[in-house]
Amino acid sequence: MMRSKKILIIDDENVICKGCAMILSEMGYRCDQSLSGADGLKRVMEDSYDVLLLDMKLKDMDGMKILEKVKKAKPAIYVIVITGYSTVQNAVKAMKLGANDYISKPFNEDDIIIAVRHAFQTIDDYETTTQ
């Protein structure tokens, strides 16, 4: 069964949200954007997304807190962390909290495309093996 593949982008930089959404929409994915952590968290809890692109440093909320809440409530969602404050400690902490992938800013179009393709490949493989 082919279903629409939905992505939520949470980043307080409008240019990042719009850029990612443009790239991913052109690939056939449905993309929603959120410029605040509170709004993004509300959306991810109320709707069903396959992939979450999550910035770690938001003006209103800590991305780690969002990651933790999302993974507790919806463990199947594939989370790609994006951050301009990349450290090994942050990457390890994000992975321990359930992040599936990690991209450092500044990133290019290919970084996002590769990460999202990998996300959906992983989701498809998982769904195939659990049917």
The first five atom37 places (N, CA, C, CB, O) and aatype in JSON, in Angstrom:
{
  "aatype": [12, 12, 1, 15, 11, 11, 9, 10, 9, 9, 3, 3, 6, 2, 19, 9, 4, 11, 7, 4, 0, 12, 9, 10, 15, 6, 12, 7, 18, 1, 4, 3, 5, 15, 10, 15, 7, 0, 3, 7, 10, 11, 1, 19, 12, 6, 3, 15, 18, 3, 19, 10, 10, 10, 3, 12, 11, 10, 11, 3, 12, 3, 7, 12, 11, 9, 10, 6, 11, 19, 11, 11, 0, 11, 14, 0, 9, 18, 19, 9, 19, 9, 16, 7, 18, 15, 16, 19, 5, 2, 0, 19, 11, 0, 12, 11, 10, 7, 0, 2, 3, 18, 9, 15, 11, 14, 13, 2, 6, 3, 3, 9, 9, 9, 0, 19, 1, 8, 0, 13, 5, 16, 9, 3, 3, 18, 6, 16, 16, 16, 5],
  "atom_mask": [
    [1, 1, 1, 1, 1],
    [1, 1, 1, 1, 1],
    [1, 1, 1, 1, 1],
    [1, 1, 1, 1, 1],
    [1, 1, 1, 1, 1],
    [1, 1, 1, 1, 1],
    [1, 1, 1, 1, 1],
    [1, 1, 1, 1, 1],
    [1, 1, 1, 1, 1],
    [1, 1, 1, 1, 1],
    [1, 1, 1, 1, 1],
    [1, 1, 1, 1, 1],
    [1, 1, 1, 1, 1],
    [1, 1, 1, 1, 1],
    [1, 1, 1, 1, 1],
    [1, 1, 1, 1, 1],
    [1, 1, 1, 1, 1],
    [1, 1, 1, 1, 1],
    [1, 1, 1, 0, 1],
    [1, 1, 1, 1, 1],
    [1, 1, 1, 1, 1],
    [1, 1, 1, 1, 1],
    [1, 1, 1, 1, 1],
    [1, 1, 1, 1, 1],
    [1, 1, 1, 1, 1],
    [1, 1, 1, 1, 1],
    [1, 1, 1, 1, 1],
    [1, 1, 1, 0, 1],
    [1, 1, 1, 1, 1],
    [1, 1, 1, 1, 1],
    [1, 1, 1, 1, 1],
    [1, 1, 1, 1, 1],
    [1, 1, 1, 1, 1],
    [1, 1, 1, 1, 1],
    [1, 1, 1, 1, 1],
    [1, 1, 1, 1, 1],
    [1, 1, 1, 0, 1],
    [1, 1, 1, 1, 1],
    [1, 1, 1, 1, 1],
    [1, 1, 1, 0, 1],
    [1, 1, 1, 1, 1],
    [1, 1, 1, 1, 1],
    [1, 1, 1, 1, 1],
    [1, 1, 1, 1, 1],
    [1, 1, 1, 1, 1],
    [1, 1, 1, 1, 1],
    [1, 1, 1, 1, 1],
    [1, 1, 1, 1, 1],
    [1, 1, 1, 1, 1],
    [1, 1, 1, 1, 1],
    [1, 1, 1, 1, 1],
    [1, 1, 1, 1, 1],
    [1, 1, 1, 1, 1],
    [1, 1, 1, 1, 1],
    [1, 1, 1, 1, 1],
    [1, 1, 1, 1, 1],
    [1, 1, 1, 1, 1],
    [1, 1, 1, 1, 1],
    [1, 1, 1, 1, 1],
    [1, 1, 1, 1, 1],
    [1, 1, 1, 1, 1],
    [1, 1, 1, 1, 1],
    [1, 1, 1, 0, 1],
    [1, 1, 1, 1, 1],
    [1, 1, 1, 1, 1],
    [1, 1, 1, 1, 1],
    [1, 1, 1, 1, 1],
    [1, 1, 1, 1, 1],
    [1, 1, 1, 1, 1],
    [1, 1, 1, 1, 1],
    [1, 1, 1, 1, 1],
    [1, 1, 1, 1, 1],
    [1, 1, 1, 1, 1],
    [1, 1, 1, 1, 1],
    [1, 1, 1, 1, 1],
    [1, 1, 1, 1, 1],
    [1, 1, 1, 1, 1],
    [1, 1, 1, 1, 1],
    [1, 1, 1, 1, 1],
    [1, 1, 1, 1, 1],
    [1, 1, 1, 1, 1],
    [1, 1, 1, 1, 1],
    [1, 1, 1, 1, 1],
    [1, 1, 1, 0, 1],
    [1, 1, 1, 1, 1],
    [1, 1, 1, 1, 1],
    [1, 1, 1, 1, 1],
    [1, 1, 1, 1, 1],
    [1, 1, 1, 1, 1],
    [1, 1, 1, 1, 1],
    [1, 1, 1, 1, 1],
    [1, 1, 1, 1, 1],
    [1, 1, 1, 1, 1],
    [1, 1, 1, 1, 1],
    [1, 1, 1, 1, 1],
    [1, 1, 1, 1, 1],
    [1, 1, 1, 1, 1],
    [1, 1, 1, 0, 1],
    [1, 1, 1, 1, 1],
    [1, 1, 1, 1, 1],
    [1, 1, 1, 1, 1],
    [1, 1, 1, 1, 1],
    [1, 1, 1, 1, 1],
    [1, 1, 1, 1, 1],
    [1, 1, 1, 1, 1],
    [1, 1, 1, 1, 1],
    [1, 1, 1, 1, 1],
    [1, 1, 1, 1, 1],
    [1, 1, 1, 1, 1],
    [1, 1, 1, 1, 1],
    [1, 1, 1, 1, 1],
    [1, 1, 1, 1, 1],
    [1, 1, 1, 1, 1],
    [1, 1, 1, 1, 1],
    [1, 1, 1, 1, 1],
    [1, 1, 1, 1, 1],
    [1, 1, 1, 1, 1],
    [1, 1, 1, 1, 1],
    [1, 1, 1, 1, 1],
    [1, 1, 1, 1, 1],
    [1, 1, 1, 1, 1],
    [1, 1, 1, 1, 1],
    [1, 1, 1, 1, 1],
    [1, 1, 1, 1, 1],
    [1, 1, 1, 1, 1],
    [1, 1, 1, 1, 1],
    [1, 1, 1, 1, 1],
    [1, 1, 1, 1, 1],
    [1, 1, 1, 1, 1],
    [1, 1, 1, 1, 1],
    [1, 1, 1, 1, 1]
  ],
  "atom_positions": [
    [[0.85, -1.19, 0.0], [0.0, 0.0, 0.0], [0.89, 1.25, 0.0], [-0.96, 0.0, 1.23], [1.7, 1.45, 0.9]],
    [[0.71, 2.07, -1.02], [1.48, 3.32, -1.07], [0.7, 4.39, -0.33], [1.77, 3.76, -2.56], [-0.46, 4.65, -0.63]],
    [[1.35, 4.99, 0.62], [0.71, 6.09, 1.31], [1.59, 7.32, 1.15], [0.47, 5.76, 2.82], [2.76, 7.23, 0.79]],
    [[0.98, 8.44, 1.43], [1.73, 9.69, 1.33], [2.79, 9.73, 2.42], [0.78, 10.92, 1.43], [2.52, 9.37, 3.56]],
    [[3.97, 10.16, 2.06], [5.05, 10.23, 3.04], [5.12, 11.65, 3.58], [6.41, 9.8, 2.41], [5.37, 12.61, 2.84]],
    [[4.9, 11.77, 4.89], [4.79, 13.09, 5.5], [6.0, 13.43, 6.37], [3.53, 13.18, 6.33], [6.49, 12.61, 7.15]],
    [[6.45, 14.66, 6.2], [7.61, 15.16, 6.93], [7.21, 16.45, 7.64], [8.82, 15.4, 5.98], [6.54, 17.31, 7.08]],
    [[7.65, 16.58, 8.9], [7.5, 17.84, 9.62], [8.89, 18.41, 9.85], [6.73, 17.64, 10.98], [9.8, 17.72, 10.31]],
    [[9.04, 19.69, 9.51], [10.31, 20.39, 9.69], [10.11, 21.4, 10.82], [10.78, 21.1, 8.35], [9.27, 22.3, 10.72]],
    [[10.88, 21.26, 11.9], [10.82, 22.22, 13.0], [12.17, 22.94, 13.07], [10.49, 21.51, 14.37], [13.18, 22.35, 13.44]],
    [[12.16, 24.21, 12.69], [13.37, 25.03, 12.74], [12.93, 26.48, 12.84], [14.29, 24.8, 11.47], [12.03, 26.91, 12.12]],
    [[13.55, 27.25, 13.74], [13.13, 28.65, 13.9], [13.73, 29.57, 12.83], [13.52, 29.15, 15.27], [13.46, 30.77, 12.83]],
    [[14.52, 29.01, 11.93], [15.01, 29.8, 10.8], [14.1, 29.51, 9.6], [16.51, 29.47, 10.46], [14.1, 28.41, 9.05]],
    [[13.35, 30.53, 9.21], [12.4, 30.37, 8.11], [13.07, 29.88, 6.83], [11.68, 31.68, 7.85], [12.5, 29.07, 6.1]],
    [[14.28, 30.38, 6.57], [14.99, 30.0, 5.34], [15.28, 28.49, 5.32], [16.3, 30.8, 5.21], [15.24, 27.87, 4.26]],
    [[15.58, 27.92, 6.47], [15.84, 26.47, 6.56], [14.55, 25.7, 6.32], [16.44, 26.09, 7.96], [14.52, 24.75, 5.52]],
    [[13.47, 26.1, 7.0], [12.17, 25.44, 6.82], [11.75, 25.47, 5.35], [11.1, 26.11, 7.69], [11.41, 24.44, 4.77]],
    [[11.77, 26.67, 4.78], [11.31, 26.83, 3.39], [12.2, 26.06, 2.42], [11.29, 28.31, 3.01], [11.71, 25.41, 1.49]],
    [[13.52, 26.14, 2.63], [14.46, 25.45, 1.74], [14.29, 23.95, 1.78], [0.0, 0.0, 0.0], [14.22, 23.3, 0.74]],
    [[14.21, 23.39, 2.99], [14.02, 21.94, 3.14], [12.69, 21.51, 2.53], [14.09, 21.52, 4.63], [12.62, 20.5, 1.82]],
    [[11.64, 22.28, 2.82], [10.31, 21.94, 2.31], [10.3, 21.97, 0.78], [9.25, 22.91, 2.87], [9.68, 21.12, 0.14]],
    [[10.98, 22.96, 0.2], [11.01, 23.07, -1.26], [11.71, 21.85, -1.88], [11.73, 24.36, -1.68], [11.19, 21.23, -2.81]],
    [[12.87, 21.52, -1.35], [13.65, 20.38, -1.85], [12.85, 19.08, -1.73], [14.99, 20.25, -1.08], [12.75, 18.3, -2.68]],
    [[12.27, 18.86, -0.54], [11.59, 17.6, -0.26], [10.24, 17.5, -0.96], [11.4, 17.43, 1.23], [9.82, 16.4, -1.35]],
    [[9.55, 18.63, -1.14], [8.28, 18.63, -1.88], [8.51, 18.26, -3.33], [7.6, 20.01, -1.79], [7.71, 17.54, -3.93]],
    [[9.62, 18.76, -3.89], [9.96, 18.42, -5.28], [10.21, 16.92, -5.45], [11.2, 19.21, -5.72], [10.06, 16.38, -6.54]],
    [[10.59, 16.24, -4.35], [10.82, 14.8, -4.39], [9.53, 14.02, -4.16], [11.86, 14.41, -3.35], [9.54, 12.79, -4.18]],
    [[8.42, 14.72, -3.94], [7.13, 14.06, -3.78], [6.69, 13.85, -2.34], [0.0, 0.0, 0.0], [5.68, 13.18, -2.1]],
    [[7.42, 14.4, -1.39], [7.02, 14.26, 0.01], [6.1, 15.39, 0.41], [8.26, 14.22, 0.93], [6.22, 16.51, -0.1]],
    [[5.18, 15.11, 1.32], [4.33, 16.17, 1.88], [5.07, 16.75, 3.07], [2.92, 15.62, 2.3], [5.46, 16.03, 3.98]],
    [[5.26, 18.07, 3.06], [6.03, 18.73, 4.1], [5.21, 19.79, 4.83], [7.28, 19.36, 3.52], [4.55, 20.62, 4.2]],
    [[5.28, 19.74, 6.14], [4.74, 20.81, 6.96], [5.92, 21.47, 7.65], [3.68, 20.28, 8.0], [6.96, 20.85, 7.88]],
    [[5.74, 22.76, 7.97], [6.83, 23.5, 8.61], [6.34, 24.14, 9.89], [7.39, 24.57, 7.65], [5.19, 24.57, 9.99]],
    [[7.22, 24.2, 10.85], [6.92, 24.87, 12.1], [8.12, 25.7, 12.52], [6.53, 23.86, 13.2], [9.25, 25.21, 12.54]],
    [[7.87, 26.96, 12.86], [8.96, 27.87, 13.24], [9.17, 27.95, 14.74], [8.68, 29.24, 12.7], [10.04, 28.69, 15.21]],
    [[8.38, 27.19, 15.52], [8.6, 27.19, 16.97], [8.51, 25.77, 17.51], [7.56, 28.1, 17.69], [7.83, 24.91, 16.95]],
    [[9.2, 25.55, 18.6], [9.21, 24.23, 19.22], [7.83, 23.84, 19.74], [0.0, 0.0, 0.0], [7.4, 22.7, 19.57]],
    [[7.14, 24.79, 20.38], [5.83, 24.51, 20.96], [4.83, 24.12, 19.87], [5.31, 25.74, 21.75], [4.1, 23.14, 20.01]],
    [[4.8, 24.89, 18.79], [3.9, 24.59, 17.68], [4.28, 23.25, 17.02], [3.94, 25.73, 16.63], [3.41, 22.43, 16.71]],
    [[5.56, 23.05, 16.83], [6.02, 21.81, 16.2], [5.67, 20.59, 17.02], [0.0, 0.0, 0.0], [5.23, 19.58, 16.48]],
    [[5.87, 20.68, 18.32], [5.56, 19.57, 19.22], [4.06, 19.26, 19.18], [6.0, 19.89, 20.67], [3.66, 18.1, 19.13]],
    [[3.24, 20.31, 19.21], [1.78, 20.14, 19.14], [1.4, 19.43, 17.83], [1.07, 21.54, 19.24], [0.6, 18.5, 17.83]],
    [[1.99, 19.88, 16.73], [1.66, 19.28, 15.42], [2.06, 17.82, 15.35], [2.35, 20.05, 14.31], [1.29, 16.98, 14.87]],
    [[3.27, 17.5, 15.82], [3.76, 16.13, 15.71], [2.92, 15.19, 16.59], [5.25, 16.05, 16.12], [2.74, 14.02, 16.25]],
    [[2.4, 15.7, 17.7], [1.58, 14.88, 18.58], [0.17, 14.68, 18.01], [1.49, 15.52, 19.96], [-0.45, 13.64, 18.23]],
    [[-0.34, 15.68, 17.26], [-1.71, 15.61, 16.78], [-1.84, 14.98, 15.39], [-2.29, 16.99, 16.75], [-2.93, 14.55, 15.01]],
    [[-0.77, 14.92, 14.64], [-0.83, 14.42, 13.27], [0.09, 13.21, 13.15], [-0.44, 15.53, 12.24], [0.83, 12.89, 14.08]],
    [[0.04, 12.54, 12.01], [0.96, 11.4, 11.86], [2.0, 11.73, 10.79], [0.18, 10.11, 11.49], [1.7, 11.86, 9.61]],
    [[3.23, 11.84, 11.25], [4.36, 12.11, 10.38], [5.26, 10.89, 10.36], [5.14, 13.37, 10.84], [5.35, 10.16, 11.34]],
    [[5.93, 10.69, 9.24], [6.89, 9.6, 9.11], [8.27, 10.05, 9.57], [6.94, 9.1, 7.66], [9.0, 9.31, 10.23]],
    [[8.6, 11.29, 9.19], [9.93, 11.82, 9.46], [9.8, 13.21, 10.09], [10.78, 11.88, 8.17], [8.96, 14.01, 9.71]],
    [[10.68, 13.46, 11.07], [10.75, 14.76, 11.7], [12.16, 15.3, 11.52], [10.37, 14.68, 13.21], [13.14, 14.67, 11.91]],
    [[12.26, 16.48, 10.9], [13.54, 17.2, 10.83], [13.5, 18.2, 11.97], [13.76, 17.92, 9.41], [12.67, 19.11, 11.97]],
    [[14.39, 18.03, 12.93], [14.29, 18.8, 14.17], [15.57, 19.57, 14.47], [13.97, 17.88, 15.32], [16.65, 18.99, 14.61]],
    [[15.43, 20.89, 14.56], [16.55, 21.74, 14.97], [16.71, 21.61, 16.48], [16.33, 23.24, 14.53], [15.72, 21.56, 17.21]],
    [[17.94, 21.57, 16.95], [18.2, 21.41, 18.38], [18.09, 22.71, 19.16], [19.56, 20.82, 18.59], [17.74, 22.7, 20.34]],
    [[18.4, 23.84, 18.53], [18.38, 25.13, 19.23], [17.23, 25.98, 18.69], [19.73, 25.88, 19.06], [17.35, 26.64, 17.66]],
    [[16.13, 25.96, 19.41], [14.97, 26.76, 19.04], [14.82, 27.9, 20.04], [13.67, 25.89, 18.98], [15.27, 27.8, 21.18]],
    [[14.19, 28.99, 19.61], [14.06, 30.16, 20.49], [13.22, 29.84, 21.73], [13.45, 31.33, 19.73], [13.51, 30.33, 22.82]],
    [[12.19, 29.03, 21.55], [11.24, 28.82, 22.65], [11.41, 27.5, 23.4], [9.85, 28.9, 22.12], [10.88, 27.36, 24.51]],
    [[12.13, 26.55, 22.83], [12.24, 25.23, 23.47], [13.56, 24.57, 23.11], [11.07, 24.33, 23.06], [14.16, 24.87, 22.08]],
    [[14.0, 23.67, 23.96], [15.2, 22.89, 23.68], [14.82, 21.7, 22.8], [15.89, 22.42, 25.01], [13.91, 20.94, 23.14]],
    [[15.52, 21.55, 21.7], [15.24, 20.44, 20.78], [15.36, 19.07, 21.43], [0.0, 0.0, 0.0], [14.64, 18.15, 21.06]],
    [[16.26, 18.93, 22.39], [16.43, 17.65, 23.1], [15.14, 17.27, 23.83], [17.61, 17.72, 24.1], [14.75, 16.1, 23.86]],
    [[14.48, 18.28, 24.43], [13.21, 18.03, 25.14], [12.13, 17.57, 24.16], [12.74, 19.33, 25.89], [11.35, 16.67, 24.45]],
    [[12.09, 18.22, 22.99], [11.12, 17.83, 21.97], [11.4, 16.4, 21.52], [11.16, 18.81, 20.76], [10.48, 15.58, 21.44]],
    [[12.66, 16.11, 21.24], [13.07, 14.78, 20.81], [12.61, 13.73, 21.82], [14.59, 14.71, 20.63], [12.04, 12.71, 21.45]],
    [[12.87, 14.0, 23.09], [12.51, 13.07, 24.16], [11.0, 12.82, 24.2], [13.0, 13.6, 25.5], [10.56, 11.67, 24.28]],
    [[10.21, 13.9, 24.15], [8.75, 13.78, 24.21], [8.2, 13.05, 22.99], [8.1, 15.17, 24.32], [7.33, 12.18, 23.11]],
    [[8.71, 13.39, 21.81], [8.24, 12.77, 20.58], [8.53, 11.27, 20.59], [8.89, 13.43, 19.34], [7.66, 10.46, 20.27]],
    [[9.74, 10.89, 20.95], [10.13, 9.48, 20.94], [9.39, 8.66, 21.98], [11.62, 9.35, 21.15], [9.16, 7.47, 21.78]],
    [[9.01, 9.28, 23.11], [8.21, 8.58, 24.12], [6.81, 8.31, 23.6], [8.14, 9.41, 25.43], [6.27, 7.21, 23.75]],
    [[6.23, 9.33, 22.97], [4.84, 9.23, 22.51], [4.71, 8.49, 21.18], [4.24, 10.63, 22.38], [3.75, 7.76, 20.96]],
    [[5.69, 8.68, 20.29], [5.62, 8.1, 18.95], [6.98, 7.51, 18.58], [5.19, 9.18, 17.9], [7.73, 8.09, 17.79]],
    [[7.3, 6.34, 19.15], [8.63, 5.77, 18.93], [8.95, 5.43, 17.48], [8.78, 4.54, 19.76], [10.12, 5.31, 17.12]],
    [[7.94, 5.27, 16.64], [8.19, 4.87, 15.25], [8.63, 6.02, 14.35], [6.94, 4.24, 14.68], [9.16, 5.78, 13.27]],
    [[8.41, 7.26, 14.79], [8.78, 8.39, 13.93], [10.31, 8.43, 13.77], [8.25, 9.73, 14.53], [11.06, 8.23, 14.72]],
    [[10.75, 8.71, 12.55], [12.17, 8.78, 12.22], [12.62, 10.22, 12.41], [12.46, 8.28, 10.76], [12.13, 11.12, 11.73]],
    [[13.54, 10.45, 13.34], [13.95, 11.82, 13.65], [15.35, 12.1, 13.12], [13.91, 12.06, 15.17], [16.31, 11.4, 13.44]],
    [[15.44, 13.15, 12.31], [16.72, 13.65, 11.81], [16.98, 14.98, 12.52], [16.72, 13.81, 10.23], [16.27, 15.96, 12.31]],
    [[18.01, 14.99, 13.35], [18.37, 16.19, 14.08], [19.23, 17.08, 13.18], [19.13, 15.84, 15.4], [20.16, 16.61, 12.53]],
    [[18.9, 18.38, 13.16], [19.73, 19.34, 12.43], [20.19, 20.4, 13.42], [18.96, 19.98, 11.23], [19.39, 20.93, 14.18]],
    [[21.48, 20.71, 13.39], [21.98, 21.68, 14.36], [23.19, 22.44, 13.87], [22.32, 20.98, 15.64], [24.02, 21.92, 13.12]],
    [[23.27, 23.67, 14.31], [24.44, 24.49, 14.03], [25.44, 24.41, 15.17], [0.0, 0.0, 0.0], [26.53, 24.96, 15.1]],
    [[25.05, 23.71, 16.23], [25.91, 23.58, 17.41], [26.31, 22.13, 17.57], [25.19, 24.1, 18.69], [25.98, 21.48, 18.57]],
    [[27.01, 21.63, 16.58], [27.33, 20.21, 16.55], [28.54, 19.89, 17.42], [27.59, 19.77, 15.12], [29.64, 20.38, 17.2]],
    [[28.3, 19.05, 18.41], [29.4, 18.51, 19.2], [29.18, 17.01, 19.3], [29.49, 19.18, 20.63], [28.07, 16.52, 19.12]],
    [[30.24, 16.29, 19.6], [30.11, 14.85, 19.77], [29.14, 14.56, 20.92], [31.49, 14.2, 20.05], [28.31, 13.65, 20.83]],
    [[29.24, 15.33, 22.0], [28.34, 15.13, 23.14], [26.87, 15.28, 22.75], [28.69, 16.11, 24.26], [26.03, 14.48, 23.14]],
    [[26.58, 16.34, 21.97], [25.2, 16.55, 21.53], [24.72, 15.42, 20.64], [25.08, 17.88, 20.8], [23.59, 14.96, 20.78]],
    [[25.57, 14.99, 19.74], [25.2, 13.9, 18.83], [24.9, 12.63, 19.61], [26.34, 13.64, 17.8], [23.9, 11.96, 19.36]],
    [[25.77, 12.31, 20.56], [25.58, 11.1, 21.38], [24.29, 11.22, 22.19], [26.79, 10.88, 22.32], [23.51, 10.27, 22.26]],
    [[24.08, 12.38, 22.81], [22.87, 12.57, 23.62], [21.61, 12.43, 22.75], [22.9, 13.96, 24.3], [20.64, 11.78, 23.15]],
    [[21.64, 13.05, 21.57], [20.49, 12.96, 20.67], [20.22, 11.52, 20.26], [20.72, 13.83, 19.41], [19.07, 11.08, 20.24]],
    [[21.27, 10.77, 19.95], [21.1, 9.36, 19.55], [20.55, 8.54, 20.72], [22.46, 8.77, 19.07], [19.71, 7.66, 20.52]],
    [[21.04, 8.82, 21.93], [20.54, 8.09, 23.11], [19.06, 8.37, 23.35], [21.35, 8.47, 24.37], [18.33, 7.51, 23.84]],
    [[18.62, 9.58, 23.0], [17.21, 9.94, 23.16], [16.35, 9.43, 22.0], [17.08, 11.46, 23.28], [15.13, 9.6, 22.0]],
    [[16.99, 8.82, 21.01], [16.21, 8.2, 19.94], [16.33, 8.83, 18.57], [0.0, 0.0, 0.0], [15.64, 8.4, 17.65]],
    [[17.2, 9.84, 18.41], [17.39, 10.4, 17.07], [17.94, 9.31, 16.15], [18.36, 11.64, 17.11], [18.75, 8.49, 16.57]],
    [[17.5, 9.32, 14.91], [17.95, 8.31, 13.95], [19.11, 8.8, 13.1], [16.81, 7.89, 13.06], [19.89, 7.99, 12.59]],
    [[19.22, 10.11, 12.94], [20.27, 10.67, 12.09], [20.59, 12.08, 12.59], [19.83, 10.7, 10.58], [19.84, 12.65, 13.39]],
    [[21.69, 12.62, 12.12], [22.21, 13.87, 12.65], [22.9, 14.63, 11.52], [23.2, 13.62, 13.84], [23.82, 14.12, 10.9]],
    [[22.45, 15.85, 11.26], [23.05, 16.67, 10.2], [23.51, 17.99, 10.81], [22.04, 16.91, 9.02], [22.77, 18.64, 11.55]],
    [[24.74, 18.39, 10.5], [25.26, 19.67, 11.0], [24.99, 20.79, 10.01], [26.78, 19.56, 11.28], [25.09, 20.61, 8.8]],
    [[24.65, 21.96, 10.56], [24.53, 23.17, 9.74], [25.92, 23.77, 9.61], [23.51, 24.2, 10.36], [26.7, 23.64, 10.55]],
    [[26.26, 24.41, 8.53], [25.43, 24.51, 7.33], [25.47, 23.2, 6.55], [25.91, 25.68, 6.43], [26.52, 22.56, 6.43]],
    [[24.33, 22.81, 6.03], [24.26, 21.6, 5.22], [23.83, 21.98, 3.81], [23.29, 20.55, 5.83], [23.32, 23.08, 3.59]],
    [[24.04, 21.08, 2.87], [23.59, 21.37, 1.5], [22.4, 20.5, 1.14], [24.74, 21.16, 0.5], [21.99, 19.63, 1.91]],
    [[21.87, 20.75, -0.03], [20.7, 20.03, -0.52], [20.9, 18.51, -0.47], [20.39, 20.46, -1.94], [20.01, 17.78, -0.04]],
    [[22.07, 18.06, -0.9], [22.33, 16.62, -0.92], [22.29, 15.99, 0.46], [23.68, 16.36, -1.55], [21.82, 14.87, 0.61]],
    [[22.78, 16.71, 1.47], [22.75, 16.18, 2.84], [21.32, 15.84, 3.26], [23.37, 17.2, 3.82], [21.06, 14.78, 3.83]],
    [[20.4, 16.75, 2.97], [18.99, 16.56, 3.33], [18.38, 15.42, 2.5], [18.18, 17.86, 3.12], [17.71, 14.55, 3.04]],
    [[18.62, 15.45, 1.19], [18.07, 14.42, 0.3], [18.53, 13.03, 0.73], [18.49, 14.68, -1.16], [17.73, 12.11, 0.84]],
    [[19.83, 12.88, 0.98], [20.39, 11.58, 1.38], [19.79, 11.13, 2.71], [21.93, 11.66, 1.48], [19.39, 9.97, 2.85]],
    [[19.72, 12.04, 3.69], [19.19, 11.68, 5.01], [17.72, 11.25, 4.92], [19.32, 12.87, 5.98], [17.33, 10.26, 5.55]],
    [[16.92, 11.99, 4.15], [15.49, 11.67, 4.05], [15.26, 10.39, 3.25], [14.73, 12.84, 3.4], [14.42, 9.57, 3.61]],
    [[16.01, 10.22, 2.16], [15.91, 8.95, 1.41], [16.25, 7.77, 2.31], [16.84, 8.96, 0.17], [15.57, 6.75, 2.29]],
    [[17.32, 7.91, 3.08], [17.72, 6.86, 4.02], [16.62, 6.6, 5.05], [19.04, 7.24, 4.72], [16.34, 5.45, 5.4]],
    [[16.0, 7.67, 5.53], [14.91, 7.54, 6.51], [13.79, 6.69, 5.94], [14.37, 8.92, 6.91], [13.34, 5.74, 6.58]],
    [[13.34, 7.01, 4.73], [12.22, 6.27, 4.14], [12.62, 4.85, 3.75], [11.68, 7.0, 2.93], [11.79, 3.95, 3.77]],
    [[13.88, 4.64, 3.38], [14.37, 3.29, 3.09], [14.31, 2.45, 4.37], [15.83, 3.33, 2.53], [13.88, 1.3, 4.34]],
    [[14.74, 3.04, 5.47], [14.71, 2.36, 6.77], [13.27, 2.04, 7.18], [15.39, 3.23, 7.84], [12.99, 0.94, 7.64]],
    [[12.37, 3.01, 7.01], [10.95, 2.81, 7.34], [10.37, 1.69, 6.48], [10.15, 4.13, 7.13], [9.69, 0.8, 6.99]],
    [[10.64, 1.74, 5.17], [10.12, 0.71, 4.26], [10.66, -0.67, 4.62], [10.48, 1.05, 2.81], [9.91, -1.65, 4.62]],
    [[11.95, -0.75, 4.91], [12.56, -2.03, 5.29], [11.91, -2.56, 6.56], [14.09, -1.87, 5.5], [11.63, -3.76, 6.66]],
    [[11.68, -1.69, 7.52], [11.07, -2.09, 8.8], [9.66, -2.6, 8.56], [11.05, -0.91, 9.8], [9.27, -3.64, 9.09]],
    [[8.88, -1.86, 7.75], [7.49, -2.26, 7.49], [7.43, -3.58, 6.75], [6.76, -1.17, 6.68], [6.53, -4.39, 6.98]],
    [[8.39, -3.82, 5.86], [8.44, -5.07, 5.1], [8.74, -6.26, 6.03], [9.52, -4.97, 3.98], [8.14, -7.32, 5.9]],
    [[9.66, -6.05, 6.96], [10.03, -7.17, 7.85], [9.01, -7.42, 8.96], [11.39, -6.89, 8.46], [9.03, -8.49, 9.57]],
    [[8.14, -6.46, 9.24], [7.17, -6.66, 10.33], [5.79, -7.04, 9.83], [7.07, -5.41, 11.18], [4.87, -7.2, 10.63]],
    [[5.62, -7.19, 8.51], [4.3, -7.55, 7.98], [4.07, -9.05, 8.01], [4.14, -7.04, 6.55], [3.01, -9.52, 7.6]]
  ]
}
